[in-house]
Amino acid sequence: MTAPKVLISDALSEAAVQIFKDRGIDVDFQPNLGKDKDKLAEIIGNYDGLAIRSATKATAKILEKANRLKVIGRAGIGVDNVEIPAATAKGIIVMNTPFGNSITTAEHAITMMLSLAREIPAADASTQAGKWEKNRFMGVEITAKTLGVIGCGNIGSIVADRALGLKMKVIAFDPFLSPERAKDLGVEKVELEDIFKRADFITLHTPLTDKTKNIIDAAAIAKMKKGVRIINCARGGLVDENALAEALKSGHVAGAAFDVFSEEPATKNVLFGLPNVICTPHLGASTTEAQENVALQVAEQMSDYLLTGAITNAINFPSITAEEAPKLKPFIELAEKLGSFAGQLTETGITKVTITYEGEVAEMKIKALTSAVLSGLLRPMLGDINVVSAPVIAKERGMVVDEVVRAAESDYESLITLTVTTEKQERSVSGTVYADGKPRLVDIKGIRVDAEFGSSMIYVTNEDKPGFIGKFASLLGDAKVNIATFNLGRHTEGGDAIALVTIDGPAPTEVLEKVQALPQVKQVKALTF
């Protein structure tokens, strides 16, 4: 097997490059390539992985040419420079390193808060200019003050911990913060309005989304205490900078410390030059330790994925541990083939998909399995679908996808049942993985079977009447179609029956037409896996 090939197109540390090499990955280190989008587009098709920082822009145009690419790893948290929908459509996993620079960013926020409280930058500039303005810089203590944390995830919780160590009272707004977690952190969980009313200092640690854009605007500022101080080391655009500038000028807001801006690089901004405003050029992650940490982390994550299938910190796919990956692999194959089986038999619009996981498989990473089912199901109808893009496409098509998890109720240790509801009917198919690791079909529309998936198959539904099998086999024999396996099943004597035959090579159209013409046959389909 040839070694996976990774391109590093931004400045990553030598230690990160070495991790790839030590893991047996062929690495091409071109730290300045990210700035040359034409050159990047020209060569991207030669690589399985792309490791980047913020200089490389992985646009749809570049990704269009990335036919081999399986993973993009961003050393850092922000993936604004990667077109996620384009990557998802091509089945490219996009990973970031959300924890590698958490401490550094949290420390920067605390540093900005302390600098703001004591007006350190302005006092330093004044003193170094030869002035001795001792009475001009009257700061405030932070002890016993209330810090409002907006977003108490990974970085926000570190800020809260440090602030508690500085003897502040910490209140936090985060819809995803559980009361138990708040208690463990030692913070009071509150609503956003409470932060505005009660906080002496407000620090933001939330991603920029449609819901969080301008989360602090003129209306929010009007609700705040007079003399509040605002710190933003998270994302530009969380605060309406024009509204903040007005509040700083009026004195309602006593100070602001910003590391991020709505437009970056920020060579000019409405906040620049205002008294008691501290600005830094997006330094949140800029420490030697953080830069090294994220580089090493992204190298490990990408290597794990390319070599074992383990997925960590992916933006567009569920995480799968190195331990889970080998156990999951045969079930992902089963899930995709069950989806493909149903998809090839479905001729009208799908309204609902129900996937039932029974037994041991119910304890596995079912989100990944559901993605595989949907990819197999949609591919016969929509073409270029993959496990990464399938859930997004199903949602866009208005399909209801239900996942049911339950203890084993059948003879199998693990069973996956896919039920597809269309405008005209409902069809179920079940499968399992035996000890040999091969996926098997075990039930089709309530009829028991035991069939492996062959690369070329013929599926027939018919009435259970004497003579059908002989005629069917004769038609295949006359056309010199060689039968590899022959599986039969029926509901009841004389009732509905199915035949599932694996053949060598594709099924000729004229043979399918002759089978369809047999009096007992209801439906005949050629299937490929």
Beta strands, then each sheet from edge to edge (+ up, - down):
strand 1: 5-8
strand 2: 26-29
strand 3: 49-52
strand 4: 71-74
strand 5: 93-95
strand 6: 146-150
strand 7: 169-173
strand 8: 188-189
strand 9: 201-204
strand 10: 228-232
strand 11: 253-258
strand 12: 277-279
strand 13: 350-359
strand 14: 400-406
strand 15: 414-422
strand 16: 426-433
strand 17: 439-444
strand 18: 447-452
strand 19: 456-463
strand 20: 483-490
strand 21: 496-503
strand 22: 521-528
sheet 1: 2+ 1+ 3+ 4+ 5+
sheet 2: 8+ 7+ 6+ 9+ 10+ 11+ 12+
sheet 3: 14+ 13+ 15- 16+ 17- 18+
sheet 4: 20+ 21- 19+ 22-
end
